[in-house]
Amino acid sequence: MKRIYYDDAMRAIAVEAGATVGETFRTLFDSWGVVVPLGEFPEIGMGGHVVGGAFGFLCRQLGLAADHLYAVEVVTVDREGHAASVVATREATDPNRDLWWAHTGGGGGNFGIVTRHWFRSVDATGDDPAKLLPRAPDSITTFQAEWNWSEIDQSAFLRLLRNHGSWCERNSSADSPGASLFSLLEIHRRQFGKIFIRGLSTAGAGAEGQIDEHLAALRKGIGAPSGRRVEQMSWLDFALNPMPELFTMPPGGVSVKVKDALLRKRFTDRQIGVAFDHLTRTDHDVMGGVLGLATYGGRVNSVARGATASVHRGAILDTACNTGWIEPQDAAKNLAWVRAFFGELFGDTGGVPVPGDAYEGSLINHPDTDYADLSLNRSGVPWYALYYNENYPLLQEIKARWDPRDVFRHALSIRLPQARPLTRPGPA
Ligand SMILES: Cc1cc2nc3c(=O)[nH]c(=O)nc-3n(C[C@H](O)[C@H](O)[C@H](O)COP(=O)(O)OP(=O)(O)OC[C@H]3O[C@@H](n4cnc5c(N)ncnc54)[C@H](O)[C@@H]3O)c2cc1C
C-alpha cells in the first residue's frame, strides 16, 4: 500500500497508508512540484502520522498536514464485528464527514485502520494536481551554529532562552514574515558539551538575511555562536535527509523518552532556572538528556480549534524534554531524570502543561503515557484534555459510532463515552 497518484474522481492526490513520509515527499515533488507539510523524519509511516495532525518543518508557513487532508479510507469494525472499508471526506454533505474529522488529529489506533489518504488544500480549485496543494519551496537554506557549554554560565543561559522565546513571541503570527523560518534550539546536558541552533529558511533571496537576524536576536548579550554553517539545497534533498546529526541512530537503534509540551508564551525565568539546573546538575549521569525548543505557530494558528480534531491553535513553541539510551540497564536513570525535569518545569500546573494562558497541552503524535499516571500528572486535568481539550467529547462520540466494540485501543486511545478514563501507572 505505497501507491501515490492523482485521483481524478476525488480531484485529489491519493497516498496509500504504507508509504513513508520520505516516499510521499519524493513523489509529490517529482510528479507535481507540490508538498504536504508532513513531519520531520522521512521514515515515519503515513498510516499513523497524518491522523495525529502532523507538524513539520513547513508547518509555520503551510499549517499541519491534516489541514490539507481531503479524505481518508478506513477499515472499521461494526457492532457485530464485521469489517468494512469506508471513505470519509470533508464535504459538508458527506454522511461520513465525522470520520474524516476524527482523522485530522484524533491520533492513530483509535477508529480503524487507515488504508488511504487523499490530499487537496481547502482553497484549491480546478483539477490540475500541480495546483491542488502548496508549491514546494524552490530551494531552502539551512543553518547551524553552536555554543560550547564552557562559554555559557547561568546568566548567559537565561539570556539565550529569553532571547529565543521572545523571538518566537514576535514572529509566530500567521502573517509574520518570520513564519518562513524554522529553528530548533537543542540544549544538550552540559556533560555532552554543546548547545546547537539549527534550522531552515524558505525566504528565497532573503533567507540568509533572515537567518542572520534570527542568530543576532539569539546572541544578544551573550557570545556569538561558533561553527556557523549556512547551505542552500533543494527542498527534496533536505526533506529526505534532514539534520542528519539529529536523526542518525546507532546500529540497533536507541530507546527514547519524549516529553512534549506546546507553549503559548516563552518560558518564565523560573522555568529557565529549572532547565539550567537539570541540564547542568552532576548528580545524574544522563549523556542523552536534551531540551529542545522548536518554533511553532504561524499558519497552524490560522485554523479554528474545532475545524479539525487538532485543537492546539495558539502555540508558538513546541518544547520537549528528551532522553535516549542504548543499554536497557540505563533506562531507570534516564527516566528518573527526564520525569523530574519535566515535572519541575511544569510544577506550577501539577507537572504537566495544562491548557490555559501559558500552555496548550501536548501533541498526540508525541504520546506520553506518564500523563495517565496520577503520580506524575498531579494537575487534576485528565490526559485526554491535554491532547484534545474541548474536542474530546466529539471524538468519543465518533469513536462510539465507528468503533463501538473498542477494537482499536491502547493506553492513550479515545475512550467510549460511557467508559471511565484509564489512569493506570504508565510504562515508559
Ligand atoms: C524520529 C521521529 C521523528 C518524528 N517527527 C515527527 C514530526 O516531525 N511531526 C509529527 O507530527 N510526528 C513526528 N513523529 C511522531 C510520528 O508522527 C508518530 O509516531 C506517528 O504515530 C507515526 O506513525 P507510524 O505509522 O510510523 O507509527 P506506528 O508506530 O506504526 O503507529 C503509531 C500509532 O498509530 C497507529 N497506526 C499505525 N498505522 C495506522 C493506520 N494505518 N491506521 C490507523 N492507525 C495506525 C498505531 O496503532 C499506533 O497507535 C516522529 C517520530 C519519530 C520516531
The ligand as a Gaussian input file, in Angstrom:
#p B3LYP/6-31G(d) Opt

LIG

0 1
 C       12.271000      10.094000      14.721000
 C       10.850000      10.546000      14.762000
 C       10.518000      11.831000      14.353000
 C        9.201000      12.271000      14.394000
 N        8.890000      13.523000      13.937000
 C        7.598000      13.906000      13.899000
 C        7.236000      15.168000      13.348000
 O        8.085000      15.936000      12.919000
 N        5.926000      15.512000      13.324000
 C        4.947000      14.686000      13.797000
 O        3.770000      15.050000      13.708000
 N        5.253000      13.487000      14.343000
 C        6.550000      13.087000      14.393000
 N        6.864000      11.861000      14.907000
 C        5.791000      11.059000      15.512000
 C        5.027000      10.235000      14.475000
 O        4.219000      11.047000      13.672000
 C        4.138000       9.259000      15.243000
 O        4.962000       8.382000      15.967000
 C        3.220000       8.506000      14.305000
 O        2.218000       7.886000      15.078000
 C        3.979000       7.507000      13.494000
 O        3.163000       6.782000      12.635000
 P        3.675000       5.360000      12.112000
 O        2.632000       4.800000      11.186000
 O        5.066000       5.452000      11.615000
 O        3.803000       4.605000      13.519000
 P        3.370000       3.381000      14.297000
 O        4.321000       3.345000      15.417000
 O        3.224000       2.187000      13.420000
 O        1.923000       3.761000      14.855000
 C        1.700000       4.738000      15.807000
 C        0.230000       4.721000      16.177000
 O       -0.601000       4.863000      15.029000
 C       -1.389000       3.681000      14.812000
 N       -1.383000       3.372000      13.387000
 C       -0.323000       2.978000      12.624000
 N       -0.720000       2.790000      11.356000
 C       -2.058000       3.063000      11.338000
 C       -3.028000       3.025000      10.324000
 N       -2.745000       2.644000       9.078000
 N       -4.302000       3.354000      10.661000
 C       -4.631000       3.711000      11.922000
 N       -3.739000       3.759000      12.927000
 C       -2.474000       3.435000      12.621000
 C       -0.762000       2.597000      15.654000
 O       -1.720000       1.646000      16.061000
 C       -0.212000       3.386000      16.815000
 O       -1.232000       3.666000      17.747000
 C        8.182000      11.404000      14.875000
 C        8.513000      10.110000      15.300000
 C        9.834000       9.692000      15.236000
 C       10.151000       8.282000      15.694000

